[in-house]
Amino acid sequence: MSMPLVIQERFCRQSAALIAAGFSLPDVFAYLRVSLPKYRPIWERIETDLASGIGLPEAVDHQALAPILFQQLQLAQVHGDLAKALAVAGDYLGLRVRNRQRIGQLLIYPLVLLGMLVTLQVVVVFGVLPALALPQSHLVHTQLMTMGGSLAAGLLIWLGWHRLTLAQRLQLLQRLPGVRGVMQVYYQFQFTAGAAHFLLAGAEIADFCRHLITVGGPLGDLGARIQQKIQQGAELADALHEAFVPPEVARLLTMGQKHHLVATGLKLFGEQLFLQLQQRLERLVNLVQPLLFLLIGGEILLVYLQILLPLYQSFGG
């Protein structure tokens, strides 16, 4: 049984609120079995893993939930603020849910219009033109071949995407224009929010970087690179010179300010990065509808050509 993102968001927000109110993990999952009974088997499997001595991050990861939830829970094992880690994961999942809903809203009208145009095109080509004894335009065959090729290419891309591992998908996404910038801000937000939690709990930035290695993925690679630079004798400012570490964060960490001031500054900057991530995602989502309207414009042009060209050929004959 897979869990939709909207349910994962509710899980994070409800669990964060209950833990912040003083509930224990068994009490939280007892509440989830009542509030989200459809996913009772998942809650019971997590509880079984916890009872057998498996950590919460690993128990959640066994249920194939969103990677950010696993990463935040791993960080929480060190900085100790489980409620805040769940709240951060819930905020990001909520952003993803809203963007998916926004995409669905943007797609409804263009797809309905496109479907009506395709229906009209089929009626004209295979109904009206033969009834009038008019020849079919050569554009029909070209369009059918293009649509067939596009469907085949789309199927191959879909199959290839699902065969990739999570790490391979992330590497591929980081090469795509537009998406690359979003991914960079996302990992900058993850790094900054995690560092803020560690410092607020009294740990040092070096402890956070060491722990990042255990997270795996791009953040794990980032932690390994920073640790390697430090071991080779580099200053912290030079070691933090990475794409996933915002320059402002690196300067804040190396200014020599008091511990609590640095932690508070990181927390505020993490919130700014989250807003920036939201804005970038909204810009990407807003590109969907104009692209579909371009496709609709091309379809309208084809319908006109498929009507007018046979008429022109008939008059010319």
Buried (B, 14 or more C-beta within 10 A) or exposed (E): EEBEBBBBBBBBBBBBBBBBEEBEBEEBBBBBBEEBEEBBEBBEBBBEBBEEEBEBBBBBBBBEBBBBBBBBBBBBBBBBBBBBBBBBBBBBBBBBBBBBEBBEEBBEEBEEBBEEBBEBBEEBBEEBBEEEEBEBBEBBEEBEEEEEEEEEEEEEEEEEEEEEEEEEEBEEEBEEEEBEBBBBBBBBBBBBBBBBBBBBBEBEBBBBBBBBBBBBBBBBBBBBBBBEBBEEEBEBEBBBBBEBBBEBBBEBBBEEEEEEEBBBBBBEBBBEBBEBBBEBBEEBBEEBBEEBBEEBEEBBEBBEBBBEBBEEEEEEE
